[in-house]
Amino acid sequence: MNRLKEIREDHDLYQKDIAKYLNMDQSNYSKYELEKINIPIEVLIKLADYYKTSTDYLLYRTDIKTPYKKSMLKKD
């Protein structure tokens, strides 16, 4: 199963709910879940923030659902 669909269903949401959050048509969002089109980086970040996970998790680069700590992301 596609990870976007999996995480959406885990949150008991419909495609139309996420499409509304992303301010797009449900049919366009569906194409992300069906992997017919690539997800723009901005949308991917919004989804990761919404689901409180990492973009790496959504992209199958990790199986760890928890987001990265902010201290890991910023280096001064």
N, CA, C and O atoms as CSV, one atom per row, in Angstrom:
chain,resi,resn,atom,element,x,y,z
A,1,MET,N,N,0.845,-1.188,0.000
A,1,MET,CA,C,0.000,0.000,0.000
A,1,MET,C,C,0.886,1.246,0.000
A,1,MET,O,O,1.965,1.257,0.593
A,2,ASN,N,N,0.426,2.260,-0.654
A,2,ASN,CA,C,1.135,3.536,-0.685
A,2,ASN,C,C,1.156,4.146,0.707
A,2,ASN,O,O,0.153,4.123,1.421
A,3,ARG,N,N,2.297,4.688,1.085
A,3,ARG,CA,C,2.446,5.216,2.448
A,3,ARG,C,C,1.514,6.402,2.693
A,3,ARG,O,O,0.997,6.551,3.800
A,4,LEU,N,N,1.290,7.239,1.698
A,4,LEU,CA,C,0.366,8.362,1.883
A,4,LEU,C,C,-1.040,7.865,2.191
A,4,LEU,O,O,-1.719,8.393,3.071
A,5,LYS,N,N,-1.461,6.856,1.464
A,5,LYS,CA,C,-2.789,6.297,1.708
A,5,LYS,C,C,-2.835,5.641,3.079
A,5,LYS,O,O,-3.807,5.798,3.817
A,6,GLU,N,N,-1.808,4.923,3.411
A,6,GLU,CA,C,-1.738,4.232,4.694
A,6,GLU,C,C,-1.841,5.212,5.864
A,6,GLU,O,O,-2.634,4.998,6.781
A,7,ILE,N,N,-1.052,6.273,5.839
A,7,ILE,CA,C,-1.059,7.224,6.952
A,7,ILE,C,C,-2.371,8.003,6.990
A,7,ILE,O,O,-2.864,8.337,8.067
A,8,ARG,N,N,-2.933,8.293,5.827
A,8,ARG,CA,C,-4.229,8.989,5.784
A,8,ARG,C,C,-5.309,8.116,6.419
A,8,ARG,O,O,-6.100,8.590,7.235
A,9,GLU,N,N,-5.334,6.848,6.042
A,9,GLU,CA,C,-6.343,5.942,6.589
A,9,GLU,C,C,-6.113,5.684,8.074
A,9,GLU,O,O,-7.072,5.499,8.823
A,10,ASP,N,N,-4.861,5.670,8.505
A,10,ASP,CA,C,-4.569,5.525,9.936
A,10,ASP,C,C,-5.153,6.676,10.751
A,10,ASP,O,O,-5.454,6.523,11.935
A,11,HIS,N,N,-5.308,7.833,10.100
A,11,HIS,CA,C,-5.884,9.012,10.769
A,11,HIS,C,C,-7.389,9.142,10.496
A,11,HIS,O,O,-7.995,10.167,10.808
A,12,ASP,N,N,-7.983,8.093,9.911
A,12,ASP,CA,C,-9.426,8.075,9.607
A,12,ASP,C,C,-9.856,9.273,8.766
A,12,ASP,O,O,-10.873,9.907,9.045
A,13,LEU,N,N,-9.074,9.573,7.742
A,13,LEU,CA,C,-9.370,10.695,6.858
A,13,LEU,C,C,-9.657,10.195,5.453
A,13,LEU,O,O,-9.247,9.101,5.065
A,14,TYR,N,N,-10.369,11.020,4.703
A,14,TYR,CA,C,-10.634,10.755,3.292
A,14,TYR,C,C,-9.700,11.613,2.445
A,14,TYR,O,O,-9.126,12.593,2.920
A,15,GLN,N,N,-9.564,11.224,1.196
A,15,GLN,CA,C,-8.743,12.024,0.286
A,15,GLN,C,C,-9.243,13.462,0.227
A,15,GLN,O,O,-8.444,14.396,0.165
A,16,LYS,N,N,-10.553,13.642,0.246
A,16,LYS,CA,C,-11.107,14.996,0.157
A,16,LYS,C,C,-10.684,15.851,1.355
A,16,LYS,O,O,-10.532,17.065,1.222
A,17,ASP,N,N,-10.492,15.224,2.528
A,17,ASP,CA,C,-10.059,15.962,3.717
A,17,ASP,C,C,-8.643,16.502,3.534
A,17,ASP,O,O,-8.368,17.664,3.834
A,18,ILE,N,N,-7.765,15.659,3.046
A,18,ILE,CA,C,-6.373,16.083,2.845
A,18,ILE,C,C,-6.282,17.066,1.682
A,18,ILE,O,O,-5.514,18.027,1.735
A,19,ALA,N,N,-7.055,16.826,0.644
A,19,ALA,CA,C,-7.069,17.749,-0.497
A,19,ALA,C,C,-7.515,19.142,-0.045
A,19,ALA,O,O,-6.953,20.148,-0.478
A,20,LYS,N,N,-8.514,19.196,0.817
A,20,LYS,CA,C,-8.979,20.491,1.340
A,20,LYS,C,C,-7.865,21.167,2.138
A,20,LYS,O,O,-7.628,22.365,1.983
A,21,TYR,N,N,-7.185,20.405,2.986
A,21,TYR,CA,C,-6.068,20.951,3.766
A,21,TYR,C,C,-4.977,21.502,2.844
A,21,TYR,O,O,-4.373,22.534,3.135
A,22,LEU,N,N,-4.734,20.809,1.740
A,22,LEU,CA,C,-3.700,21.238,0.789
A,22,LEU,C,C,-4.209,22.264,-0.223
A,22,LEU,O,O,-3.450,22.760,-1.056
A,23,ASN,N,N,-5.497,22.573,-0.138
A,23,ASN,CA,C,-6.119,23.539,-1.044
A,23,ASN,C,C,-6.000,23.090,-2.505
A,23,ASN,O,O,-5.545,23.840,-3.369
A,24,MET,N,N,-6.423,21.839,-2.754
A,24,MET,CA,C,-6.386,21.305,-4.109
A,24,MET,C,C,-7.575,20.383,-4.324
A,24,MET,O,O,-8.277,20.029,-3.377
A,25,ASP,N,N,-7.792,20.002,-5.558
A,25,ASP,CA,C,-8.863,19.063,-5.872
A,25,ASP,C,C,-8.510,17.672,-5.373
A,25,ASP,O,O,-7.341,17.286,-5.342
A,26,GLN,N,N,-9.535,16.925,-4.983
A,26,GLN,CA,C,-9.330,15.553,-4.536
A,26,GLN,C,C,-8.694,14.715,-5.629
A,26,GLN,O,O,-7.870,13.849,-5.337
A,27,SER,N,N,-9.060,14.955,-6.889
A,27,SER,CA,C,-8.505,14.166,-7.999
A,27,SER,C,C,-6.997,14.373,-8.137
A,27,SER,O,O,-6.273,13.445,-8.497
A,28,ASN,N,N,-6.524,15.585,-7.853
A,28,ASN,CA,C,-5.083,15.834,-7.910
A,28,ASN,C,C,-4.374,15.125,-6.760
A,28,ASN,O,O,-3.312,14.532,-6.950
A,29,TYR,N,N,-4.963,15.190,-5.571
A,29,TYR,CA,C,-4.354,14.498,-4.450
A,29,TYR,C,C,-4.309,12.992,-4.707
A,29,TYR,O,O,-3.322,12.336,-4.373
A,30,SER,N,N,-5.346,12.456,-5.286
A,30,SER,CA,C,-5.409,11.031,-5.596
A,30,SER,C,C,-4.212,10.596,-6.452
A,30,SER,O,O,-3.696,9.491,-6.285
A,31,LYS,N,N,-3.788,11.443,-7.339
A,31,LYS,CA,C,-2.643,11.120,-8.204
A,31,LYS,C,C,-1.358,10.956,-7.402
A,31,LYS,O,O,-0.474,10.199,-7.802
A,32,TYR,N,N,-1.242,11.653,-6.279
A,32,TYR,CA,C,-0.080,11.455,-5.401
A,32,TYR,C,C,-0.122,10.062,-4.789
A,32,TYR,O,O,0.881,9.348,-4.772
A,33,GLU,N,N,-1.299,9.684,-4.284
A,33,GLU,CA,C,-1.429,8.368,-3.656
A,33,GLU,C,C,-1.235,7.243,-4.667
A,33,GLU,O,O,-0.683,6.195,-4.333
A,34,LEU,N,N,-1.677,7.451,-5.878
A,34,LEU,CA,C,-1.530,6.433,-6.921
A,34,LEU,C,C,-0.149,6.465,-7.573
A,34,LEU,O,O,0.164,5.657,-8.447
A,35,GLU,N,N,0.666,7.418,-7.127
A,35,GLU,CA,C,2.025,7.606,-7.643
A,35,GLU,C,C,2.033,7.859,-9.148
A,35,GLU,O,O,2.934,7.424,-9.865
A,36,LYS,N,N,1.002,8.576,-9.610
A,36,LYS,CA,C,0.932,8.962,-11.013
A,36,LYS,C,C,1.730,10.230,-11.275
A,36,LYS,O,O,2.232,10.444,-12.379
A,37,ILE,N,N,1.842,11.071,-10.246
A,37,ILE,CA,C,2.648,12.288,-10.356
A,37,ILE,C,C,3.485,12.437,-9.095
A,37,ILE,O,O,3.124,11.936,-8.031
A,38,ASN,N,N,4.597,13.127,-9.230
A,38,ASN,CA,C,5.466,13.383,-8.081
A,38,ASN,C,C,4.873,14.477,-7.209
A,38,ASN,O,O,4.204,15.390,-7.691
A,39,ILE,N,N,5.130,14.364,-5.934
A,39,ILE,CA,C,4.639,15.351,-4.973
A,39,ILE,C,C,5.624,16.509,-4.904
A,39,ILE,O,O,6.809,16.285,-4.658
A,40,PRO,N,N,5.169,17.738,-5.115
A,40,PRO,CA,C,6.065,18.889,-4.955
A,40,PRO,C,C,6.609,18.953,-3.525
A,40,PRO,O,O,5.925,18.561,-2.579
A,41,ILE,N,N,7.800,19.431,-3.376
A,41,ILE,CA,C,8.457,19.489,-2.072
A,41,ILE,C,C,7.609,20.245,-1.054
A,41,ILE,O,O,7.507,19.824,0.098
A,42,GLU,N,N,7.006,21.343,-1.461
A,42,GLU,CA,C,6.199,22.148,-0.547
A,42,GLU,C,C,5.021,21.335,-0.004
A,42,GLU,O,O,4.680,21.435,1.175
A,43,VAL,N,N,4.412,20.539,-0.862
A,43,VAL,CA,C,3.276,19.707,-0.456
A,43,VAL,C,C,3.760,18.594,0.468
A,43,VAL,O,O,3.113,18.287,1.469
A,44,LEU,N,N,4.877,18.003,0.140
A,44,LEU,CA,C,5.443,16.944,0.969
A,44,LEU,C,C,5.738,17.441,2.384
A,44,LEU,O,O,5.469,16.744,3.362
A,45,ILE,N,N,6.281,18.624,2.484
A,45,ILE,CA,C,6.574,19.219,3.789
A,45,ILE,C,C,5.282,19.476,4.561
A,45,ILE,O,O,5.216,19.212,5.762
A,46,LYS,N,N,4.253,19.991,3.880
A,46,LYS,CA,C,2.975,20.231,4.547
A,46,LYS,C,C,2.367,18.930,5.062
A,46,LYS,O,O,1.807,18.888,6.157
A,47,LEU,N,N,2.479,17.876,4.270
A,47,LEU,CA,C,1.944,16.580,4.690
A,47,LEU,C,C,2.708,16.032,5.893
A,47,LEU,O,O,2.102,15.512,6.829
A,48,ALA,N,N,4.021,16.144,5.870
A,48,ALA,CA,C,4.838,15.666,6.990
A,48,ALA,C,C,4.487,16.444,8.258
A,48,ALA,O,O,4.373,15.859,9.335
A,49,ASP,N,N,4.319,17.747,8.134
A,49,ASP,CA,C,3.937,18.562,9.298
A,49,ASP,C,C,2.545,18.179,9.803
A,49,ASP,O,O,2.325,18.061,11.009
A,50,TYR,N,N,1.620,17.989,8.881
A,50,TYR,CA,C,0.244,17.645,9.246
A,50,TYR,C,C,0.192,16.319,10.003
A,50,TYR,O,O,-0.484,16.204,11.026
A,51,TYR,N,N,0.905,15.331,9.496
A,51,TYR,CA,C,0.900,14.006,10.113
A,51,TYR,C,C,1.926,13.856,11.239
A,51,TYR,O,O,2.034,12.796,11.856
A,52,LYS,N,N,2.669,14.921,11.494
A,52,LYS,CA,C,3.696,14.914,12.549
A,52,LYS,C,C,4.690,13.765,12.336
A,52,LYS,O,O,4.956,12.966,13.234
A,53,THR,N,N,5.219,13.717,11.128
A,53,THR,CA,C,6.210,12.726,10.744
A,53,THR,C,C,7.292,13.411,9.932
A,53,THR,O,O,7.312,14.639,9.842
A,54,SER,N,N,8.181,12.648,9.346
A,54,SER,CA,C,9.239,13.233,8.524
A,54,SER,C,C,8.941,12.998,7.048
A,54,SER,O,O,8.201,12.082,6.687
A,55,THR,N,N,9.519,13.826,6.216
A,55,THR,CA,C,9.392,13.600,4.779
A,55,THR,C,C,10.058,12.282,4.404
A,55,THR,O,O,9.612,11.605,3.478
A,56,ASP,N,N,11.103,11.916,5.102
A,56,ASP,CA,C,11.767,10.634,4.844
A,56,ASP,C,C,10.815,9.463,5.060
A,56,ASP,O,O,10.851,8.487,4.310
A,57,TYR,N,N,9.972,9.551,6.068
A,57,TYR,CA,C,9.000,8.496,6.310
A,57,TYR,C,C,8.010,8.424,5.149
A,57,TYR,O,O,7.698,7.333,4.672
A,58,LEU,N,N,7.521,9.553,4.698
A,58,LEU,CA,C,6.564,9.567,3.594
A,58,LEU,C,C,7.177,9.066,2.299
A,58,LEU,O,O,6.473,8.550,1.432
A,59,LEU,N,N,8.495,9.219,2.166
A,59,LEU,CA,C,9.204,8.804,0.951
A,59,LEU,C,C,9.831,7.414,1.072
A,59,LEU,O,O,10.608,7.012,0.206
A,60,TYR,N,N,9.506,6.689,2.120
A,60,TYR,CA,C,10.029,5.336,2.360
A,60,TYR,C,C,11.535,5.304,2.601
A,60,TYR,O,O,12.162,4.263,2.407
A,61,ARG,N,N,12.121,6.408,3.014
A,61,ARG,CA,C,13.552,6.419,3.301
A,61,ARG,C,C,13.833,5.945,4.720
A,61,ARG,O,O,14.978,5.675,5.080
A,62,THR,N,N,12.773,5.845,5.522
A,62,THR,CA,C,12.858,5.319,6.882
A,62,THR,C,C,11.498,4.735,7.250
A,62,THR,O,O,10.473,5.093,6.670
A,63,ASP,N,N,11.513,3.843,8.213
A,63,ASP,CA,C,10.258,3.294,8.733
A,63,ASP,C,C,9.909,3.893,10.088
A,63,ASP,O,O,8.953,3.461,10.732
A,64,ILE,N,N,10.667,4.871,10.515
A,64,ILE,CA,C,10.433,5.549,11.791
A,64,ILE,C,C,9.451,6.688,11.551
A,64,ILE,O,O,9.731,7.606,10.780
A,65,LYS,N,N,8.295,6.627,12.217
A,65,LYS,CA,C,7.241,7.621,11.995
A,65,LYS,C,C,7.503,8.956,12.677
A,65,LYS,O,O,7.047,9.995,12.200
A,66,THR,N,N,8.231,8.938,13.789
A,66,THR,CA,C,8.405,10.178,14.538
A,66,THR,C,C,9.229,11.179,13.738
A,66,THR,O,O,10.173,10.798,13.046
A,67,PRO,N,N,8.874,12.463,13.833
A,67,PRO,CA,C,9.631,13.485,13.101
A,67,PRO,C,C,10.992,13.704,13.739
A,67,PRO,O,O,11.231,13.324,14.885
A,68,TYR,N,N,11.872,14.320,12.976
A,68,TYR,CA,C,13.192,14.663,13.494
A,68,TYR,C,C,13.055,15.778,14.515
A,68,TYR,O,O,12.152,16.610,14.423
A,69,LYS,N,N,13.946,15.791,15.476
A,69,LYS,CA,C,13.966,16.878,16.428
A,69,LYS,C,C,14.547,18.108,15.739
A,69,LYS,O,O,15.426,17.996,14.884
A,70,LYS,N,N,14.053,19.265,16.115
A,70,LYS,CA,C,14.500,20.521,15.509
A,70,LYS,C,C,16.015,20.702,15.660
A,70,LYS,O,O,16.671,21.235,14.766
A,71,SER,N,N,16.564,20.258,16.790
A,71,SER,CA,C,17.999,20.428,17.017
A,71,SER,C,C,18.822,19.628,16.011
A,71,SER,O,O,19.968,19.975,15.725
A,72,MET,N,N,18.232,18.549,15.473
A,72,MET,CA,C,18.923,17.753,14.470
A,72,MET,C,C,18.941,18.462,13.118
A,72,MET,O,O,19.833,18.234,12.301
A,73,LEU,N,N,17.965,19.310,12.895
A,73,LEU,CA,C,17.811,19.954,11.600
A,73,LEU,C,C,18.652,21.210,11.432
A,73,LEU,O,O,19.116,21.507,10.331
A,74,LYS,N,N,18.849,21.940,12.509
A,74,LYS,CA,C,19.542,23.212,12.417
A,74,LYS,C,C,20.948,23.107,12.993
A,74,LYS,O,O,21.152,22.634,14.111
A,75,LYS,N,N,21.879,23.548,12.220
A,75,LYS,CA,C,23.261,23.635,12.702
A,75,LYS,C,C,23.693,25.088,12.628
A,75,LYS,O,O,23.660,25.704,11.563
A,76,ASP,N,N,24.096,25.626,13.766
A,76,ASP,CA,C,24.497,27.036,13.814
A,76,ASP,C,C,25.990,27.174,13.589
A,76,ASP,O,O,26.515,28.288,13.595
